[in-house]
Every structure is written in C-alpha cells, then in structure tokens.
Amino acid sequence: MRKSPLFGSMLLLVLVLNGWGANAIASPDGLEAPLPWEEQLDLGFSAEEQGASPSDMGGFDCLISPDVVVEASIQVSGVLETVDVKVSDRVEEGQVLATLRSTVERAAVALARTRVAMESETKIARERLALRGRKLARGEELLKKKAISLNEVDELRSEKRLAGLEIVRAKENRELAERELDRAQETLNLRTLRSPISGLVVEKFKSAGEFVQSEPVVRLAKLDPLRVEVILPVAMLGRINLDDLAEVMPEAPVSGVYQAKVIGLDHVIDAASGTFGVRLELPNPHYALPGGLKCDIRFLGPPPPSPLGEEELSEEEFREQEPRDDDIRNGEEIPEE
C-alpha cells in the first residue's frame, strides 16, 4: 500500500513534538524548558539595560542646554536711543540693555519732581491760619466789650476753620504731586529694557536708531546652571529618582566629567517609542561649559550620606532636643560631658 505525502508530514510533526516534550521532561531542575521562540524573544532593550543597577547605568545620550533662553523686548514702541550690550557680553539681572528716546518722558518726570518740591502753598495756608487766629482773638475781646456783634465773631471763627482746611488741601495736593511723579517715573522706566536674568547675550537683533514696536532687541541665555535632558527606555522607570546624581561627559572638543543632579522626571510615558524624559541640573558658575552640547551620561544613584552618617538637624529640631527648664526643675539632671 502506498502512503500519501500528507501522512509522512503528520508523522514527522508528531515525532518533533514528542522530542520537545522529552526535552521539557528532562530539564535538570524539573521545570519546563523554554521553547525555541521564547529563547529568541526580544523586548527591544539589551539585558544590560533591563538589569542595570543604579551604580552602573551609563551609555545614554543626552543634551546640554541653557537653563533659560529669553528674547528680551521693550514694552512700548519707539526709536532705540542706546543698545548697551553686544554678543557674548555677560549681563546681570536688572542691568540696562537698551533705552528708547525719552525726551518728553524725562521732561514730565522733571516737572513732577518740581511740583513735589514746591512748599509755597503749604506755607501760605499756615500763614493764613495764623492770621485768622489772631483776628478771632481780637474779635472775642471786642465781643466781651460789646463792641461787635456775635454774628461777626461767628464769621471770624468760620474763617479760621477754613484756613485750617486749606492746610489739609495743601498736604493732599503734595501727596497727589508725589503720585504724579511716580507715574511719570514708571512711564519713563517702560522705555528702558533691563535684563530679566543673569547670563550671556547670544544674539543682538536691533541697533541704536532703529524703530521697535514688539520685536525682541536681544536674546539672552542663562548658563548657570545648565539643563541636561536625556531620554531613557521605559525599562529604566523606577531606577531613577529625584536628587540622584549623574556624571555628564560632553562631546569633543570639550573634555572632562561633570556632576549633575536629577530635578525632574516625566510622569507620562511615550507609548510609541517606549521612553520617558529625565531632566538634570548641572552647575556652571564660571561658564566653563557652553550650551547646546551633546553628551553621554552615567547615573550614579542617590547622593552619599553625610560624613557623620546622619542628616543635619534643622534649627527647630535642634531646639526640641535642648533641655527645658521644666525638666531641670523636675529633677532631671543634664549629664556632664
């Protein structure tokens, strides 16, 4: 009897399955041996990445960026009178960067300052009050002698009260002049551009003599501290925590190893790529590192404990540990050193 090819194929499949079953039974630890396709299963990350410990988590690409980048502009429109900085200049927060032509505004400030300095109105009101007081005193003497009527004395008393109110009005006018000076000064300040951050001038858009309306005049970058951004696979989730330390190695030609601290972790995973972001802070007090560098990063884990092995006590905790007067009065003695 001739056997069909289908029968031979089925017989081969049965033999193969029996062989895999025998391998599973013959596994040394009594557990079922992994199937071939399980051995070849790839999750997308290397074994080093999946099993890395906090003390050896390196080889990730990162980017060093300025902490803040600002395009500084003036709030009002006008013609630039001065631009006091150039590219690569180091500026401090509050430093004057540029000013608009402000002839009218400066005149308004000078006028308001003159009004504040004027004291003649107050002096006149005081002299008038003194005069009304003397006239009222003479009128009351004449009233005792029946020389004038009570109605005339009432008029003198009212004139004295009005003279006192004139002093109050003079003080209110002076306060109003001070507020006018403040407004004129603020209007003048709006025409002055001051640096909102401490950093470097990385680009200059306008020069003296140009008209500006809402366009930026300069671009500033804060380089101390620097911000380091790194994208990690989701397998690293939970291995990186806030305040962990890391070693940052910038690309050539910049050399050296710099220590940074984790300040931010993404709480939303990018499902498409299976990654999440981590942000670190890198001190750069002398501007030794520029922004925009690529780098490699190696995470070191949490910072080491203090030399004494204990955290420093706050001022309130220290006071709580000090002996109280009640304890001493109750007979609790303080141990001598």
C-alpha positions as MATLAB code, in Angstrom:
seq = 'MRKSPLFGSMLLLVLVLNGWGANAIASPDGLEAPLPWEEQLDLGFSAEEQGASPSDMGGFDCLISPDVVVEASIQVSGVLETVDVKVSDRVEEGQVLATLRSTVERAAVALARTRVAMESETKIARERLALRGRKLARGEELLKKKAISLNEVDELRSEKRLAGLEIVRAKENRELAERELDRAQETLNLRTLRSPISGLVVEKFKSAGEFVQSEPVVRLAKLDPLRVEVILPVAMLGRINLDDLAEVMPEAPVSGVYQAKVIGLDHVIDAASGTFGVRLELPNPHYALPGGLKCDIRFLGPPPPSPLGEEELSEEEFREQEPRDDDIRNGEEIPEE';
ca = [
       0.000    0.000    0.000;
       1.473    3.393   -0.984;
       1.425    6.096    1.704;
       0.497    9.663    0.776;
       2.897   12.631    1.386;
       0.385   14.100    3.846;
       0.725   11.064    6.095;
       4.507   11.443    6.148;
       4.298   15.102    7.114;
       1.944   14.383   10.001;
       4.229   11.606   11.255;
       7.210   13.979   11.224;
       5.252   16.616   13.184;
       4.322   14.033   15.872;
       7.968   12.995   16.259;
       9.116   16.574   16.611;
       6.502   17.355   19.256;
       7.436   14.229   21.184;
      11.059   15.290   21.113;
      10.269   18.717   22.575;
       8.137   17.084   25.259;
      11.044   14.791   26.169;
      13.332   17.794   26.424;
      10.857   19.526   28.720;
      10.616   16.445   30.979;
      14.378   16.049   31.012;
      15.089   19.580   32.160;
      17.564   19.469   35.071;
      15.557   21.483   37.595;
      12.228   19.811   36.929;
      10.846   22.984   35.303;
       9.648   23.150   31.764;
      12.438   24.198   29.433;
      11.856   27.345   27.381;
      10.579   26.854   23.890;
      12.756   27.968   20.963;
      10.661   31.023   20.182;
      10.811   32.108   23.852;
      14.601   31.956   23.762;
      14.646   34.274   20.752;
      12.103   36.761   22.169;
      13.495   40.316   22.046;
      11.867   43.034   24.181;
      13.659   45.881   22.432;
      16.289   46.562   25.187;
      19.540   44.851   25.937;
      19.983   42.724   29.024;
      22.345   45.342   30.428;
      19.643   47.976   30.195;
      16.969   45.751   31.708;
      19.098   44.610   34.630;
      21.285   47.679   35.213;
      21.815   48.740   38.799;
      21.817   52.397   39.947;
      25.618   52.270   40.337;
      26.201   51.243   36.709;
      23.654   52.937   34.470;
      25.594   54.639   31.706;
      25.890   54.852   27.971;
      22.883   57.116   27.378;
      22.948   60.094   25.038;
      21.980   63.492   26.451;
      21.880   67.161   25.505;
      23.235   70.126   27.489;
      21.077   73.235   27.085;
      20.827   76.678   28.693;
      18.529   76.739   31.687;
      16.549   79.685   30.277;
      16.557   81.424   26.886;
      14.830   84.829   26.726;
      14.184   87.154   23.807;
      14.061   90.488   25.622;
      11.871   93.249   24.209;
      10.645   96.693   25.310;
       7.013   97.076   26.379;
       6.371  100.243   24.350;
       7.223  101.286   20.807;
       9.786  103.899   19.856;
      13.203  104.581   18.399;
      16.173  102.989   20.134;
      18.462  105.579   21.661;
      21.103  103.186   23.027;
      21.870   99.455   22.949;
      24.478   98.966   25.656;
      25.424   95.304   25.070;
      26.912   93.169   22.330;
      27.046   89.465   21.602;
      28.901   87.371   24.232;
      28.615   90.076   26.897;
      27.873   88.799   30.358;
      24.903   90.573   31.974;
      23.366   90.581   35.422;
      19.699   90.589   36.319;
      18.361   94.152   36.273;
      21.187   95.538   34.109;
      20.180   98.111   31.472;
      20.337   96.605   27.981;
      18.756   99.325   25.815;
      16.740  102.544   26.024;
      14.287  104.386   23.783;
      14.377  108.089   23.039;
      12.549  109.594   26.006;
      12.880  113.382   25.863;
       9.202  114.019   26.606;
       9.074  111.452   29.400;
      12.161  112.873   31.098;
      10.624  116.356   30.956;
       7.447  115.017   32.565;
       9.485  113.481   35.380;
      11.353  116.753   35.941;
       8.063  118.692   36.053;
       6.505  116.305   38.550;
       9.620  116.405   40.724;
       9.453  120.223   40.765;
       5.816  120.153   41.881;
       6.692  117.809   44.726;
       9.449  120.165   45.852;
       7.112  123.192   45.931;
       6.173  124.205   49.517;
       4.746  127.668   48.941;
       1.111  126.517   49.046;
       1.586  124.929   52.448;
       3.408  127.965   53.833;
       0.690  130.339   52.593;
      -2.017  128.206   54.194;
      -0.190  128.203   57.535;
       0.261  131.985   57.491;
      -3.401  132.455   56.651;
      -4.403  130.209   59.545;
      -2.227  132.212   61.945;
      -3.746  135.473   60.714;
      -7.287  134.159   61.134;
      -6.417  133.039   64.634;
      -5.214  136.499   65.665;
      -8.272  138.194   64.165;
     -10.543  135.793   66.034;
      -8.761  136.518   69.311;
      -9.248  140.314   68.870;
     -12.872  139.776   67.869;
     -13.616  137.815   71.022;
     -12.079  140.611   73.146;
     -14.263  143.151   71.375;
     -17.290  140.920   71.885;
     -16.692  141.000   75.668;
     -16.741  144.787   75.487;
     -19.939  144.761   73.412;
     -18.001  146.451   70.589;
     -19.014  143.923   67.867;
     -21.872  141.562   67.406;
     -21.895  137.800   67.920;
     -22.553  137.339   64.210;
     -19.226  138.964   63.307;
     -17.387  136.670   65.766;
     -19.036  133.627   64.170;
     -17.728  134.744   60.788;
     -14.186  135.045   62.212;
     -14.444  131.543   63.659;
     -15.572  130.139   60.303;
     -12.689  131.877   58.512;
     -10.224  130.261   60.919;
     -11.697  126.809   60.280;
     -11.494  127.372   56.523;
      -7.850  128.391   56.880;
      -7.170  125.082   58.677;
      -8.827  123.174   55.819;
      -6.573  124.971   53.350;
      -3.569  123.405   55.086;
      -5.176  119.982   54.673;
      -5.771  120.686   50.993;
      -2.142  121.756   50.548;
      -0.969  118.442   52.042;
      -3.311  116.478   49.779;
      -2.021  118.355   46.720;
       1.521  117.476   47.723;
       0.623  113.791   48.013;
      -1.070  113.982   44.625;
       2.089  115.527   43.150;
       4.135  112.633   44.582;
       1.820  110.112   42.912;
       2.145  112.027   39.630;
       5.915  111.779   39.984;
       5.667  108.031   40.495;
       3.537  107.643   37.379;
       5.879  109.774   35.278;
       8.861  107.759   36.531;
       7.156  104.458   35.702;
       6.314  105.733   32.225;
       9.991  106.572   31.751;
      11.031  103.146   33.081;
       8.877  101.448   30.447;
      11.232  102.876   27.834;
      14.233  101.159   29.411;
      14.993   97.494   28.735;
      16.552   95.650   31.676;
      17.863   92.109   31.737;
      15.350   89.672   33.297;
      18.069   87.083   34.009;
      21.798   86.764   34.655;
      23.548   85.202   31.693;
      25.084   85.899   28.295;
      23.952   87.824   25.223;
      23.767   85.219   22.470;
      22.176   87.330   19.714;
      21.532   91.008   19.008;
      18.553   91.844   16.797;
      18.405   95.661   16.873;
      20.817   98.614   16.977;
      20.552  102.271   18.038;
      18.384  104.346   15.715;
      16.032  101.518   14.717;
      12.313  101.619   15.400;
      10.936   98.827   17.569;
       7.360   98.005   18.372;
       7.111   94.483   19.740;
      10.221   92.855   18.276;
      12.943   91.460   20.572;
      16.109   93.515   20.906;
      18.485   90.821   22.218;
      18.422   87.133   23.048;
      19.789   86.071   26.441;
      20.747   82.646   27.765;
      21.129   81.614   31.388;
      24.099   79.242   31.590;
      24.336   78.768   35.346;
      23.001   76.243   35.962;
      22.781   74.297   32.703;
      19.942   71.903   31.940;
      20.705   68.329   30.868;
      17.982   66.343   29.124;
      18.105   62.601   28.485;
      15.604   60.137   27.014;
      15.573   56.732   28.735;
      13.866   53.427   27.878;
      10.838   52.549   29.921;
      12.825   49.666   31.471;
      14.690   52.329   33.482;
      11.477   53.572   35.058;
      11.791   53.381   38.831;
      15.580   53.170   38.770;
      16.000   56.967   38.539;
      14.735   59.211   41.351;
      14.767   62.898   42.166;
      18.069   64.226   43.587;
      20.009   61.278   42.150;
      23.491   62.159   40.911;
      24.922   61.545   37.462;
      28.189   62.050   35.596;
      27.924   64.100   32.411;
      30.639   63.777   29.747;
      30.353   66.431   26.982;
      31.341   65.580   23.438;
      34.661   66.657   21.919;
      36.354   69.086   21.868;
      35.076   69.761   25.394;
      36.526   67.266   27.830;
      36.012   66.376   31.447;
      33.411   64.778   33.679;
      30.819   66.958   35.414;
      28.324   66.045   38.115;
      24.634   66.842   37.726;
      21.519   66.267   39.854;
      18.125   64.931   38.757;
      15.476   67.632   39.134;
      12.619   66.301   37.009;
      11.090   63.056   35.742;
       8.371   62.627   33.136;
       5.235   61.029   34.562;
       3.806   60.303   31.110;
       5.461   57.592   29.016;
       5.725   57.952   25.249;
       3.917   54.772   24.208;
       5.119   54.945   20.595;
       8.825   54.854   21.479;
       8.623   53.319   24.960;
      10.677   56.109   26.510;
      10.429   58.855   29.114;
      12.397   62.034   29.788;
      14.687   62.976   32.658;
      15.988   66.480   33.395;
      19.095   67.273   35.396;
      20.721   70.424   36.732;
      24.414   70.983   36.029;
      26.187   73.790   37.960;
      28.245   76.062   35.717;
      29.370   79.023   37.876;
      32.284   80.128   35.649;
      30.540   79.432   32.343;
      33.131   76.780   31.542;
      30.596   74.763   29.546;
      28.632   76.189   26.616;
      25.040   75.260   25.934;
      23.938   73.116   23.032;
      26.479   70.284   23.509;
      25.731   66.617   23.045;
      26.909   64.401   25.863;
      26.968   60.972   27.441;
      25.557   60.385   30.895;
      26.060   57.803   33.612;
      23.721   57.695   36.590;
      25.318   57.220   40.000;
      22.277   56.815   42.203;
      21.400   58.823   45.323;
      23.976   61.187   46.864;
      26.231   59.747   49.559;
      25.235   60.298   53.213;
      26.849   62.990   55.335;
      30.230   62.190   56.963;
      28.553   61.639   60.330;
      26.054   59.261   58.783;
      23.167   61.448   59.928;
      21.321   64.331   58.374;
      21.905   67.784   59.784;
      19.249   68.927   62.219;
      17.168   71.944   61.418;
      17.038   74.829   63.878;
      13.594   73.759   65.168;
      14.696   70.132   65.645;
      17.823   71.322   67.459;
      15.735   73.424   69.843;
      13.442   70.472   70.544;
      16.439   68.425   71.699;
      17.650   71.124   74.087;
      16.759   70.531   77.802;
      13.780   72.540   79.021;
      13.577   74.430   82.303;
      10.638   72.231   83.401;
      12.767   69.093   83.046;
      15.505   70.593   85.197;
      13.029   71.648   87.904;
      11.537   68.143   87.942;
      14.876   66.732   88.987;
      16.175   65.537   85.613;
      19.854   66.310   85.589;
      21.812   67.068   82.448;
      24.616   64.522   82.013;
      28.027   66.086   82.172;
      30.492   65.543   79.356;
];
